[in-house]
Amino acid sequence: MKYTVIQRALVSGAASSIVSTVAMALVAKKETGSPYAATNAVSHYVHGRKASFRDRFSLRYTVPGLLIHHASATVWALVFERVMGGVLDQKNPSAVLASAAATSAFAAFTDHKLAPRPLQPGYQKRLSNKSLGVVYTSIAVGMALGSMFLRRNQPPK
């Protein structure tokens, strides 16, 4: 079955969102004592600065943070699938991972260097640079896994 770029991005984005959310929770737990702190900080788009200071799970902060992070992962997966689709279709695991890493690096650069402060993800307020590296690496791994999963039964091009 041939999938559209959007369908592929939905799968790659979901995988990226899941893997990176788990990674974000693990590094946040280690650094802040709360697995929810970084995800809650993402909800600053809805709740402003106070979202960065919330450590407990809550429907008010955690759920919007998860939804926003998932939407962001899906947007970056759309870029990944659209720009790198030809490489991904070749089904070379090294090339897929390199393409995902390049997309994630571009996402990190955009998120933290190009985007104005109010449009930055928010989790950088709760995580160290090392942990941000873990999060963006996990974004790449998730995108690559989603891409390879969707193409598993297709012949290489």
Salt bridges, closest charged atoms under 4 A:
ASP55 OD1 - ARG126 NH2 2.83
GLU81 OE1 - ARG151 NH2 2.77
ASP89 OD1 - ARG8 NH1 3.03
ASP89 OD1 - ARG151 NE 2.83
ASP89 OD2 - LYS157 NZ 3.75
